[in-house]
Amino acid sequence: MARYYVNKNQQANGDHEVHKQGCSYMPLEHNRTYLGEFASCGPAVAAAKKTYSKANGCYYCSEACHTS
């Protein structure tokens, strides 16, 4: 299980990126929301989509859930 966070700030394309704890691209503490502990990025992205309809996995730490 890993802890996942979503970036409160959207990317240029409107996505809010989901990051696993320890990611070198993790947003600053005041710019992220804790999503919970998940076995993989899929449920974490689903949790993020409850708040941000456009959520996407980070290319670096949640590549399996990253879409272009």
VEXVEXVEX-287546 format. One record per residue (C-alpha): x, y, z. Coordinates in steps of 0.02 Angstrom, whole numbers. Layout:
<recs>
X  Y  Z $
...
</recs>
This chain:
<recs>
0  0  0 $
60  174  -41 $
-2  348  5 $
-69  450  -140 $
-98  636  -161 $
-180  744  -294 $
-111  911  -350 $
-236  1051  -315 $
-163  1149  -461 $
-210  1091  -634 $
-86  1061  -773 $
-94  1161  -935 $
-213  1030  -1008 $
-330  1041  -858 $
-276  878  -773 $
-245  865  -587 $
-100  744  -566 $
-102  602  -440 $
65  565  -355 $
129  425  -245 $
219  478  -86 $
404  496  -120 $
383  556  -300 $
513  686  -347 $
374  785  -433 $
261  789  -279 $
177  959  -262 $
213  1065  -109 $
112  1020  45 $
-7  1168  28 $
-40  1122  -155 $
-92  941  -128 $
-234  841  -53 $
-210  672  29 $
-315  539  -58 $
-276  388  52 $
-179  226  44 $
-203  117  -109 $
-124  -40  -180 $
-106  43  -351 $
-134  208  -441 $
-302  159  -519 $
-407  176  -362 $
-309  333  -315 $
-352  417  -481 $
-534  363  -459 $
-534  445  -287 $
-460  605  -360 $
-595  609  -494 $
-727  626  -357 $
-659  803  -333 $
-575  840  -499 $
-660  767  -653 $
-496  781  -748 $
-371  681  -645 $
-224  585  -714 $
-79  483  -645 $
93  562  -638 $
204  504  -781 $
347  471  -660 $
268  387  -508 $
99  326  -573 $
142  289  -754 $
14  148  -768 $
-123  278  -741 $
-47  416  -848 $
-134  461  -1009 $
-67  585  -1136 $
</recs>
